[in-house]
Amino acid sequence: MKWNRSIRNSAVAGLLALPLLLTACNPFAAKSSGQIDPPPEDIEYQMLRNLEPQDQTSLGTEGNMSTVYLENDHGLLAPVALQLPEEDNSNQLTRALESLVKDGPYAKLIPSGFTGVLPEGTEVKAITLQKEQQTAIVEFTEPFRNYEAGDERKVMEALTWTLTENPDIRQVQLWVDGEKLNEMPVDGTPLERPLTRALGINLELNSGISLSQSSPVTVYFSAATPEGVQYFVPVTRFVASASDRVKSALEELIKGPTRGEGMERVVTDNTTVDSVDVSQEGIVTVSISDDMFDPGERVPAQMLQSLVLTVTENTQEDQVRIWLNGEKDVVGLDNQKYSEPVSRPVNINEIPL
């Protein structure tokens, strides 16, 4: 199913309409700075309530689109859904990776404010899928080695997260011109094990954190293109290992961005997580409270969509329903019922050229 969504560009934050698939009831190391003070509560109130549909943006869920991870104008990686033309004998995975090449063959299809992170001239020689291991073995040409040392982690993240958008891929191995890489070629990051999403993305490390006693969670904040189109940016943080992963991720989402870099909060700090439950059918029910909303009031879709993305990123399940202030009938400003099971979108952030 493909939905159109509406966006509004405001001084504080805008609404990005992300495609979400409603299902029936039947049975889805970066630098950091100090904490940024949240906006006053009355501004948050206006931010969330005064989101009115304006321009229409087409956001797709077709299988022939590819969600790839590109660098934005603040140096962060973000998913961007691209319509990559079928050419010659290249397959969809090859085209997705070649869209990550700076000034590569698909540069004209990348929205303003984004760029690939692979060195110019890099080509994909081969992609081999080991289906039982859910592993993609990718071989690049020699120019792959020509990135800057400071970009090494970003290269790893972009490749891993782009390939693992494919549901059949969970692990990635890298080769260059017939040679298996046991470490990254510039700064020597070890590659003894295949890369997975456990690597994280846009990593935030707080001082004093013990990685041996922590687990990563990934949350989705908002950012805007130079033209003002809102989109989602994933950020990985660390929480106590013994904590409930989904609930901890939602609590990190409520904290909002801890650094500038163009990110905006998508829920208010007045929000609390009451419970997270998983049914036998694999549906995650998230119950939250926020006294800014009156009974029956429609809720900003950007807030609800961010919750869906964050929950499905941190659990094996792919269906989410949201209850608000004890109400089991939650409707977004996009007129969709989020109190019914909602699936993670096939593609994220289709941004107009």
C-alpha positions as CSV (number, residue, x, y, z in Angstrom):
1,M,0.0,0.0,0.0
2,K,1.3,3.5,-0.8
3,W,0.1,6.5,1.2
4,N,0.5,10.2,0.6
5,R,1.3,12.3,3.7
6,S,1.2,16.0,4.4
7,I,4.1,18.1,5.8
8,R,4.3,21.4,7.5
9,N,7.4,23.4,8.0
10,S,7.2,25.5,11.1
11,A,9.8,27.5,13.2
12,V,10.0,24.7,15.8
13,A,9.4,21.5,14.0
14,G,7.4,20.1,11.1
15,L,5.3,17.2,10.3
16,L,6.8,14.5,8.1
17,A,4.2,12.0,7.0
18,L,5.8,8.6,6.9
19,P,4.1,5.7,5.2
20,L,2.9,3.2,7.8
21,L,1.1,0.0,6.9
22,L,-2.0,-0.6,9.0
23,T,-2.7,-4.3,9.3
24,A,-5.8,-6.1,10.3
25,C,-6.2,-7.7,13.7
26,N,-4.6,-11.0,12.5
27,P,-1.1,-11.7,13.2
28,F,7.2,-6.6,13.3
29,A,31.7,6.9,17.9
30,A,30.4,10.2,17.4
31,K,31.2,13.4,19.3
32,S,28.5,14.7,21.7
33,S,27.9,17.9,23.6
34,G,25.9,18.9,26.6
35,Q,22.2,18.4,27.1
36,I,20.2,20.9,25.1
37,D,17.5,22.6,27.1
38,P,14.0,21.6,25.9
39,P,11.7,24.3,24.7
40,P,9.2,25.8,27.2
41,E,6.1,23.7,27.7
42,D,3.8,26.2,25.9
43,I,6.0,26.1,22.8
44,E,6.0,22.3,22.9
45,Y,2.2,22.5,23.1
46,Q,2.0,24.6,20.0
47,M,4.6,22.5,18.2
48,L,2.5,19.4,18.7
49,R,-1.0,20.9,18.2
50,N,-0.5,23.4,15.3
51,L,0.5,20.9,12.6
52,E,-1.8,21.5,9.7
53,P,-1.5,19.6,6.4
54,Q,-0.1,21.7,3.5
55,D,2.1,20.3,0.7
56,Q,1.6,16.7,-0.3
57,T,4.7,14.5,-0.4
58,S,4.6,11.0,-2.0
59,L,6.1,8.5,0.3
60,G,6.4,5.0,-1.1
61,T,6.4,1.4,0.1
62,E,6.9,-0.3,-3.2
63,G,9.4,-3.2,-3.3
64,N,11.4,-1.6,-6.2
65,M,12.4,1.3,-4.0
66,S,15.6,1.1,-1.8
67,T,16.2,2.7,1.6
68,V,19.8,3.7,1.8
69,Y,21.8,5.5,4.5
70,L,23.2,8.8,3.4
71,E,25.1,11.6,5.2
72,N,23.1,14.7,5.8
73,D,24.4,18.3,6.0
74,H,25.1,17.9,9.7
75,G,27.3,14.8,9.2
76,L,24.6,12.3,10.4
77,L,23.5,9.2,8.6
78,A,19.8,9.0,7.8
79,P,17.6,6.6,5.8
80,V,16.5,7.9,2.4
81,A,14.1,6.0,0.1
82,L,15.3,6.2,-3.5
83,Q,13.7,5.1,-6.7
84,L,16.8,3.6,-8.5
85,P,16.3,2.8,-12.1
86,E,16.9,-0.8,-13.2
87,E,20.0,-0.9,-15.4
88,D,21.6,-3.7,-17.3
89,N,22.1,-6.8,-15.1
90,S,22.6,-4.9,-11.8
91,N,20.4,-6.0,-9.0
92,Q,18.6,-3.9,-6.4
93,L,21.3,-4.4,-3.7
94,T,24.1,-3.4,-6.1
95,R,22.2,-0.3,-7.0
96,A,21.5,0.6,-3.4
97,L,25.2,0.3,-2.5
98,E,26.3,2.3,-5.6
99,S,24.0,5.1,-4.5
100,L,26.3,5.5,-1.5
101,V,29.3,6.4,-3.7
102,K,30.2,10.1,-3.7
103,D,29.4,11.6,-7.2
104,G,28.5,8.1,-8.2
105,P,26.1,6.8,-10.9
106,Y,23.0,7.8,-8.9
107,A,24.1,11.2,-7.6
108,K,21.4,13.0,-9.5
109,L,18.7,11.0,-7.7
110,I,19.9,12.0,-4.2
111,P,17.9,14.8,-2.5
112,S,19.5,18.1,-1.7
113,G,21.4,18.1,1.6
114,F,22.5,14.5,1.4
115,T,25.6,12.7,0.0
116,G,27.0,9.2,-0.1
117,V,29.9,8.2,2.2
118,L,31.8,5.7,-0.1
119,P,34.9,7.1,-1.9
120,E,34.5,8.4,-5.4
121,G,35.1,5.7,-8.0
122,T,34.1,2.8,-5.8
123,E,32.3,0.0,-7.6
124,V,30.5,-3.1,-6.4
125,K,32.2,-6.1,-8.0
126,A,29.9,-8.7,-6.4
127,I,27.3,-9.4,-3.7
128,T,27.0,-13.0,-2.5
129,L,24.1,-13.9,-0.2
130,Q,24.4,-16.8,2.2
131,K,20.8,-17.4,2.9
132,E,21.1,-19.7,5.9
133,Q,23.4,-17.4,7.7
134,Q,21.5,-14.3,6.4
135,T,24.9,-12.9,5.4
136,A,25.8,-10.6,2.5
137,I,29.4,-10.8,1.3
138,V,30.2,-7.6,-0.6
139,E,33.3,-7.1,-2.8
140,F,34.3,-3.6,-3.7
141,T,36.9,-2.3,-6.1
142,E,40.2,-0.8,-4.9
143,P,38.9,2.9,-4.6
144,F,36.9,1.7,-1.6
145,R,40.1,2.1,0.5
146,N,40.3,5.8,-0.2
147,Y,38.1,7.3,2.5
148,E,39.3,9.5,5.4
149,A,40.2,7.8,8.7
150,G,37.6,9.9,10.5
151,D,34.9,8.5,8.2
152,E,35.7,4.9,8.8
153,R,32.9,4.2,11.3
154,K,30.4,6.1,9.1
155,V,31.3,3.9,6.1
156,M,30.7,0.8,8.2
157,E,27.4,2.1,9.5
158,A,26.1,3.2,6.1
159,L,26.9,-0.2,4.5
160,T,25.5,-2.3,7.3
161,W,22.3,-0.4,7.8
162,T,21.6,-0.1,4.0
163,L,22.1,-3.9,3.4
164,T,20.2,-5.0,6.5
165,E,17.1,-3.0,5.3
166,N,16.7,-6.2,3.3
167,P,14.8,-8.6,5.6
168,D,16.9,-11.5,4.4
169,I,20.2,-9.9,5.5
170,R,21.4,-9.6,9.1
171,Q,25.1,-9.8,8.7
172,V,27.7,-8.2,6.3
173,Q,31.2,-9.2,5.3
174,L,33.5,-6.9,3.3
175,W,36.0,-7.8,0.6
176,V,38.1,-5.6,-1.7
177,D,39.5,-7.0,-5.0
178,G,39.4,-10.6,-4.0
179,E,40.7,-10.0,-0.4
180,K,38.5,-10.6,2.6
181,L,39.0,-7.7,5.0
182,N,39.9,-8.7,8.6
183,E,40.1,-5.0,9.5
184,M,38.9,-1.8,7.8
185,P,41.6,-0.6,5.4
186,V,42.3,2.9,6.7
187,D,41.9,3.1,10.5
188,G,42.1,-0.6,11.2
189,T,38.7,-1.2,12.9
190,P,38.6,-5.0,13.5
191,L,36.3,-7.1,11.3
192,E,36.8,-10.6,12.8
193,R,33.0,-10.9,13.0
194,P,30.4,-9.9,10.4
195,L,28.9,-6.5,10.8
196,T,25.3,-6.2,12.2
197,R,23.0,-3.5,13.3
198,A,24.5,-4.0,16.8
199,L,27.2,-1.7,15.4
200,G,24.7,1.2,16.0
201,I,24.4,4.3,14.0
202,N,25.2,8.0,14.8
203,L,26.5,6.7,18.1
204,E,26.2,8.8,21.3
205,L,28.5,7.8,24.2
206,N,27.9,9.5,27.5
207,S,30.8,10.0,29.8
208,G,31.1,7.5,32.6
209,I,29.1,4.8,30.8
210,S,30.2,1.2,31.2
211,L,29.8,-0.5,27.8
212,S,30.3,-3.9,29.4
213,Q,27.1,-3.4,31.5
214,S,25.1,-1.6,28.8
215,S,23.1,-2.4,25.7
216,P,22.5,-0.3,22.6
217,V,19.1,1.1,21.7
218,T,18.3,3.1,18.6
219,V,15.7,6.0,18.6
220,Y,14.4,8.2,15.8
221,F,14.4,12.0,16.1
222,S,13.5,14.6,13.4
223,A,15.6,16.8,11.2
224,A,14.9,19.0,8.1
225,T,16.3,19.3,4.6
226,P,17.5,22.7,3.4
227,E,14.1,23.1,1.8
228,G,12.3,22.4,5.1
229,V,11.1,18.8,4.6
230,Q,11.1,16.9,7.8
231,Y,12.6,13.4,8.0
232,F,13.7,10.9,10.7
233,V,17.3,10.4,11.9
234,P,18.3,7.3,14.0
235,V,20.6,7.7,17.0
236,T,22.1,4.9,19.0
237,R,22.5,5.3,22.8
238,F,23.4,2.9,25.6
239,V,21.2,1.8,28.5
240,A,21.6,-0.5,31.4
241,S,21.7,-4.1,30.1
242,A,19.1,-5.4,32.6
243,S,16.5,-2.9,31.5
244,D,13.5,-3.5,29.2
245,R,15.0,-2.6,25.9
246,V,11.9,-1.2,24.2
247,K,10.8,0.8,27.3
248,S,14.4,2.1,27.7
249,A,14.5,3.2,24.1
250,L,11.2,5.1,24.4
251,E,12.5,6.8,27.5
252,E,15.6,7.9,25.6
253,L,13.3,9.2,22.8
254,I,11.5,11.3,25.4
255,K,14.8,12.8,26.6
256,G,15.2,14.3,23.1
257,P,18.4,15.1,21.3
258,T,21.4,15.6,23.4
259,R,23.4,17.5,20.8
260,G,22.5,20.1,18.2
261,E,23.3,19.0,14.6
262,G,19.9,19.9,13.3
263,M,17.8,17.3,15.3
264,E,14.5,18.0,16.9
265,R,12.5,16.2,19.6
266,V,9.4,14.4,18.4
267,V,7.7,13.9,21.8
268,T,7.5,16.3,24.7
269,D,9.4,15.7,28.0
270,N,5.9,15.6,29.5
271,T,5.4,12.2,28.0
272,T,5.7,9.0,30.2
273,V,5.7,5.4,29.3
274,D,3.1,3.5,31.3
275,S,3.7,0.0,29.9
276,V,5.0,-2.1,27.0
277,D,3.4,-5.4,26.4
278,V,3.8,-8.1,23.7
279,S,0.9,-10.3,22.7
280,Q,1.1,-13.9,21.7
281,E,0.5,-12.7,18.1
282,G,3.6,-10.6,18.3
283,I,1.9,-7.2,18.6
284,V,3.7,-4.7,20.8
285,T,1.2,-2.5,22.7
286,V,2.8,0.8,24.0
287,S,0.7,2.7,26.5
288,I,1.9,6.3,27.1
289,S,0.6,9.4,29.0
290,D,0.8,13.0,28.1
291,D,-1.6,15.5,29.7
292,M,-1.2,17.9,26.8
293,F,-3.8,15.9,24.9
294,D,-7.5,16.0,25.6
295,P,-9.7,12.9,25.3
296,G,-10.4,12.1,21.7
297,E,-7.9,14.7,20.4
298,R,-5.9,13.7,17.3
299,V,-2.2,13.3,17.9
300,P,0.6,14.6,15.6
301,A,1.5,11.8,13.2
302,Q,5.2,12.5,13.5
303,M,5.1,11.7,17.2
304,L,3.3,8.4,16.6
305,Q,5.4,7.4,13.6
306,S,8.6,8.0,15.6
307,L,7.2,5.7,18.3
308,V,6.5,3.0,15.7
309,L,10.0,3.3,14.2
310,T,11.7,3.2,17.6
311,V,9.7,0.3,18.9
312,T,10.3,-1.9,15.8
313,E,14.0,-1.0,15.8
314,N,14.4,-2.5,19.2
315,T,12.4,-5.6,19.1
316,Q,11.9,-8.7,16.9
317,E,8.3,-7.8,16.4
318,D,7.1,-5.6,13.5
319,Q,3.6,-4.6,14.6
320,V,2.8,-1.8,17.1
321,R,-0.3,-0.2,18.6
322,I,-0.3,2.9,20.7
323,W,-2.7,3.8,23.6
324,L,-2.6,7.3,25.0
325,N,-3.8,8.5,28.4
326,G,-5.7,5.2,28.8
327,E,-7.6,5.6,25.6
328,K,-7.6,2.7,23.2
329,D,-8.8,4.8,20.2
330,V,-5.8,6.9,19.1
331,V,-6.0,8.7,15.7
332,G,-3.2,10.8,14.2
333,L,-3.5,14.0,12.4
334,D,-3.0,11.9,9.3
335,N,-6.4,10.3,10.0
336,Q,-4.8,6.9,10.7
337,K,-5.7,4.7,13.7
338,Y,-2.5,4.0,15.6
339,S,-4.4,2.0,18.3
340,E,-4.7,-0.7,15.7
341,P,-1.7,-2.8,14.7
342,V,0.7,-0.7,12.6
343,S,3.7,-2.2,10.8
344,R,7.1,-0.6,10.2
345,P,7.2,0.9,6.7
346,V,9.1,-0.9,4.0
347,N,10.8,2.4,3.1
348,I,11.6,5.4,5.2
349,N,12.0,9.1,4.3
350,E,11.1,9.4,0.7
351,I,12.2,13.0,0.1
352,P,11.4,15.0,-3.0
353,L,14.4,16.0,-5.2
